[in-house]
Amino acid sequence: MPCSIGLQLNVNALKRKVRSLVDSAMKTASGPKRLLNFDPSTPGRRVWPADNPRKNAEWEIRLDAGERKKDNPDL
């Protein structure tokens, strides 16, 4: 079962990275608004972090706005 152990480690690493990304956003003045009140009519738009080379290299992960779900438009 080494494959499942490796997959679990990758999932845990991703969860930690996303959690730290959200935590960093919530500590800024504009972060909470950008995360919680983004405009869902613009799917694909960068939500967090800012789109610049330094932030891209620092985080290696980003949050983009998605498309509205027909079954649950609030997601």
Backbone as CSV, one residue per row, in Angstrom:
resi,resn,N_x,N_y,N_z,CA_x,CA_y,CA_z,C_x,C_y,C_z
1,MET,0.789,-1.210,0.000,0.000,0.000,0.000,0.836,1.282,0.000
2,PRO,2.068,1.268,-0.469,2.860,2.498,-0.480,2.222,3.606,-1.307
3,CYS,1.500,3.241,-2.352,0.862,4.240,-3.196,-0.176,5.040,-2.405
4,SER,-0.987,4.357,-1.601,-2.010,5.066,-0.835,-1.382,5.937,0.251
5,ILE,-0.263,5.504,0.809,0.430,6.323,1.812,0.986,7.578,1.155
6,GLY,1.578,7.436,-0.017,2.099,8.594,-0.739,1.007,9.558,-1.133
7,LEU,-0.134,9.014,-1.552,-1.269,9.859,-1.914,-1.778,10.620,-0.699
8,GLN,-1.855,9.956,0.448,-2.308,10.608,1.679,-1.355,11.729,2.083
9,LEU,-0.054,11.511,1.927,0.910,12.559,2.246,0.727,13.755,1.330
10,ASN,0.473,13.514,0.041,0.248,14.608,-0.901,-1.026,15.368,-0.572
11,VAL,-2.076,14.652,-0.200,-3.337,15.306,0.171,-3.132,16.162,1.409
12,ASN,-2.421,15.639,2.391,-2.159,16.415,3.607,-1.323,17.648,3.304
13,ALA,-0.341,17.528,2.435,0.483,18.682,2.059,-0.368,19.731,1.354
14,LEU,-1.267,19.295,0.485,-2.147,20.229,-0.210,-3.089,20.921,0.770
15,LYS,-3.647,20.172,1.721,-4.522,20.772,2.729,-3.783,21.826,3.544
16,ARG,-2.547,21.530,3.930,-1.756,22.515,4.689,-1.490,23.761,3.852
17,LYS,-1.191,23.575,2.578,-0.894,24.710,1.698,-2.135,25.588,1.510
18,VAL,-3.287,24.959,1.288,-4.525,25.727,1.116,-4.898,26.431,2.411
19,ARG,-4.757,25.741,3.533,-5.063,26.357,4.825,-4.168,27.575,5.076
20,SER,-2.883,27.473,4.782,-1.990,28.613,4.996,-2.297,29.739,4.018
21,LEU,-2.735,29.396,2.798,-3.120,30.413,1.826,-4.336,31.198,2.326
22,VAL,-5.348,30.493,2.807,-6.549,31.151,3.332,-6.208,31.958,4.587
23,ASP,-5.401,31.393,5.472,-4.997,32.127,6.679,-4.283,33.420,6.326
24,SER,-3.409,33.375,5.336,-2.684,34.594,4.944,-3.641,35.633,4.380
25,ALA,-4.637,35.183,3.633,-5.611,36.124,3.074,-6.434,36.772,4.177
26,MET,-6.823,35.988,5.168,-7.675,36.507,6.230,-6.939,37.503,7.135
27,LYS,-5.621,37.518,7.095,-4.842,38.450,7.914,-4.653,39.811,7.251
28,THR,-5.087,39.952,5.994,-4.898,41.220,5.292,-6.198,42.021,5.300
29,ALA,-6.103,43.265,4.895,-7.289,44.122,4.871,-8.259,43.719,3.762
30,SER,-7.745,43.361,2.594,-8.630,43.049,1.465,-8.922,41.558,1.317
31,GLY,-8.150,40.708,1.975,-8.286,39.266,1.806,-9.654,38.699,2.121
32,PRO,-10.227,39.006,3.305,-11.544,38.446,3.616,-12.605,38.805,2.580
33,LYS,-12.602,40.048,2.133,-13.579,40.463,1.128,-13.336,39.723,-0.180
34,ARG,-12.075,39.583,-0.565,-11.767,38.899,-1.824,-12.156,37.422,-1.767
35,LEU,-11.983,36.783,-0.610,-12.318,35.369,-0.488,-13.814,35.132,-0.333
36,LEU,-14.473,35.970,0.449,-15.865,35.706,0.812,-16.888,36.407,-0.069
37,ASN,-16.501,37.477,-0.749,-17.461,38.256,-1.536,-17.027,38.414,-2.986
38,PHE,-16.352,37.398,-3.541,-15.911,37.540,-4.921,-17.112,37.508,-5.865
39,ASP,-16.939,38.057,-7.045,-18.012,38.143,-8.033,-18.081,36.838,-8.831
40,PRO,-19.111,36.014,-8.612,-19.193,34.733,-9.315,-19.518,34.871,-10.798
41,SER,-19.812,36.088,-11.254,-20.109,36.268,-12.675,-18.833,36.358,-13.507
42,THR,-17.670,36.258,-12.855,-16.392,36.318,-13.569,-15.584,35.051,-13.291
43,PRO,-16.027,33.886,-13.790,-15.291,32.651,-13.526,-13.890,32.703,-14.118
44,GLY,-12.961,32.105,-13.403,-11.575,32.073,-13.851,-10.730,33.215,-13.329
45,ARG,-11.367,34.219,-12.740,-10.622,35.368,-12.205,-9.855,34.942,-10.959
46,ARG,-8.657,35.444,-10.816,-7.827,35.142,-9.653,-8.466,35.743,-8.419
47,VAL,-8.631,34.940,-7.366,-9.184,35.412,-6.105,-8.052,35.722,-5.137
48,TRP,-7.126,34.768,-4.963,-6.007,34.965,-4.036,-4.881,34.040,-4.399
49,PRO,-3.653,34.363,-4.291,-3.025,35.653,-4.005,-3.017,36.542,-5.250
50,ALA,-2.501,37.720,-5.075,-2.406,38.641,-6.202,-1.608,37.993,-7.335
51,ASP,-1.952,38.362,-8.554,-1.303,37.779,-9.731,-0.030,38.551,-10.054
52,ASN,1.069,38.132,-9.433,2.372,38.701,-9.763,3.429,37.604,-9.614
53,PRO,4.548,37.730,-10.293,5.551,36.660,-10.289,6.050,36.280,-8.891
54,ARG,6.223,37.257,-8.012,6.720,36.945,-6.670,5.723,36.089,-5.893
55,LYS,4.450,36.470,-5.938,3.423,35.700,-5.232,3.244,34.315,-5.857
56,ASN,3.310,34.240,-7.176,3.190,32.946,-7.847,4.313,32.005,-7.412
57,ALA,5.523,32.508,-7.319,6.657,31.679,-6.908,6.568,31.316,-5.429
58,GLU,6.094,32.249,-4.615,6.002,32.009,-3.171,4.957,30.940,-2.844
59,TRP,3.787,31.018,-3.468,2.688,30.128,-3.084,2.607,28.849,-3.900
60,GLU,2.926,28.901,-5.169,2.827,27.745,-6.064,1.413,27.174,-6.130
61,ILE,0.432,27.914,-5.665,-0.974,27.509,-5.686,-1.787,28.796,-5.681
62,ARG,-2.993,28.733,-6.241,-3.835,29.930,-6.271,-5.294,29.533,-6.184
63,LEU,-6.119,30.493,-5.814,-7.563,30.295,-5.784,-8.178,31.145,-6.892
64,ASP,-8.936,30.510,-7.764,-9.633,31.202,-8.835,-11.129,31.082,-8.616
65,ALA,-11.874,32.070,-9.100,-13.334,31.998,-9.042,-13.799,30.918,-10.008
66,GLY,-14.774,30.152,-9.585,-15.329,29.104,-10.445,-16.665,29.515,-11.029
67,GLU,-17.234,28.637,-11.804,-18.548,28.892,-12.374,-19.620,28.521,-11.367
68,ARG,-20.767,29.171,-11.464,-21.889,28.849,-10.583,-22.382,27.445,-10.872
69,LYS,-22.775,26.768,-9.821,-23.363,25.436,-9.948,-24.866,25.582,-10.100
70,LYS,-25.465,24.855,-11.023,-26.908,24.951,-11.231,-27.664,24.478,-9.990
71,ASP,-27.184,23.398,-9.359,-27.876,22.845,-8.207,-27.733,23.708,-6.954
72,ASN,-26.606,24.397,-6.826,-26.343,25.202,-5.639,-25.569,26.455,-6.063
73,PRO,-26.249,27.525,-6.435,-25.584,28.717,-6.949,-24.706,29.439,-5.934
74,ASP,-24.810,29.085,-4.658,-23.990,29.738,-3.640,-22.600,29.129,-3.539
75,LEU,-22.329,28.027,-4.229,-21.005,27.397,-4.182,-20.150,27.859,-5.317
